[in-house]
Amino acid sequence: MANARITVHTAADIDRIEPEVHGHFSEHLGRCVYEGLWTSDSADEDGYREDVVELLADLEIPVLRWPGGCFADDYHWEDGVGPQEERPRRRNLFWAQGPEDLPEESNAFGTDEFLELCERIDTEPYLAANVGSGTPQEAANWVEYCNYDGDTELADRRRENGHEEPYGVKYWGLGNENWGCGGQMSPEQYAREYRRYATYVGTQSNLMFDHDIELIACGYEGHEWNRRFLEEINQSRWGVEFPLDHITLHHYYGRGMNVDEADEDQYDRMLVEALEMERHIERMAGAINAVATTRDIGVIIDEWGTWHPEATADNGLEQPGTVLDALSAAAVLDVFNHHSDVLTMTNIAQTVNVLQCLIETDEDEAWARPTYRVFDLYAPHKGSEAVQTSVDTPARELADDDEERELPLVGASASVDDDETYVTVTNLDCREEKTIEVTLEGVDLDSATVEAELLFADHDADAEVDADNAEEFTAEELDVSVDSGALIAELPASTVAGISIQ
Ligand code: AHR
C-alpha cells in the first residue's frame, strides 16, 4: 500500500526548465573566493584551485553570479583589473575575508580572473553592478570594458590585460538588495536609480555592442515592494520602456535552526520555510502581471538556501553541510520546476565554503557536499519541458505552530525531453520511510526502460559531510518495480530519488 501517489501529466506542459535555474552565486565573503576559488596550496600557476574548478566543471553549472551580494554595492570594478601588484587594497565593508585577514579586499581576484574562471568551467557569467555607492558611468564603463570590440580606451585596456576578444557578458544586475545593504532605498527611489542606470548601461549598450545584454533589477520577498517598484518604472517620460529583463528576490531559511542542536520538529519547520519559496515566486509573478503587463519580465531567485545561526559574519558565514540542507534543496528545485513558466534563473548561495555551498575546502582538499549530489541528480531536468505533476501525500502538522502549517511529506516534479521522462521524488519525512507509487499518463510502464538512483539512504537527516566521508553521499541504484501500471519504490527517511523512464 503506497503512502504517496505521484501522477505525471506527461502532456500538460508548464514550460522549459531554463538551465540557468541551476545557477550559483559567489561573493567576496569569507572563504568563498579567496581560499575557495582562488589561491591556495592546491592552486595552479594562475591562482585557480584545480580541485574546485574540476568539481564545478563536472557539475556543468550554467551561470555564476559575482561579486556580490552586499559586496557588489561597495565594489569598484576598476580596483580589480590590471597588474595585480598595482591593485589597491581596500576594506571590505560588509564581510571579513577570513579570521586572520579581517575585512580587507586585496583585489587580486577581479573581473578578468572571474571571467576566465567562467571560461574554464564553461559557465555564463553574471556581473552585479554597483548601484548603492557607484555611478551609472562606472557601470556602463564596466560593460564597455567587458563587451566592446571597438577602438576605445576601455576596450584597449581589456586587450592589454590579456583578453583580445570581448567577453560578451550577457547578464548584468543593477544593484543588490537595494532595499537594504544596497543603499536602503524605497521602491520608488530604486526605480528612479534603475531607470538612470538602465539608460546608460542598457539602452545605449544594446546599440553599441554585438552581444545582447539582459538587465536584472533587484526586487524583494514581498509583493508590495515589487508592485511599487514596477509602477514607478513605468512612469518614465516619453513612454520609454527601459530594458528590464528580469527581477530578483532572495529567500533564505533555517535561521532559527542550530544545525547541531535541532530536533526533528525543527527539521519539519525548516523544510516548510524552504517550501515558502513557492509563495514568493507566485507573489513576484503576481506583481509583474498586475503592473508590467506589456513587458516580458522573468523572475530570478538571485540568492537562496539555508542560513543557520552557525553562519555568522565572524566565521565568514560558514555552517555544516548536512543531508537536511540537501533535502531542502531538492524540495526547492521541485518548486522551481513547477514554476518554470516564470523562472528564468536561480542562484544558490554560495558556491564554495559559504552558507549552503556545494563545495567545501580545506588547504589540501575540496569535496562535494550533499547539496552538490542533489544538483547532480536533478541535472537531467535542465533544458527539459516541465510537466504538471500531482502528488497525493500525507502531511504532518508543525509542532507548536501558531499558523497551523503542515509539511507535505513527499514532494516531486517531472520533465519530458524527447522520449525520456525524468521524475524526482523526495521523502521529506526525516522519521519514516515512504512507499511511493508513480504513474505516467499515456506511458505503458510495462514496456518502458526504467533506471533510478537514490541519495542518502545510508544517512540520517543530521549527517554532516567532511573531507573523509564525502564519497559516502553519492547516489546508489534504487529498486523500482512495476505493478498494475505504476512504478513502486521504497524511499527511506530523508532521501531523494531520480527516476528516468524511456
Ligand atoms: O549571501 C550573503 C548575503 O545575503 C548577501 O551578501 C546579501 O545579498 C544577502 O543578504
Residues whose N, C-alpha, C, O or C-beta is under 5 A from the ligand:
A	BS01	AHR	G69 C70 F71 E177 A349
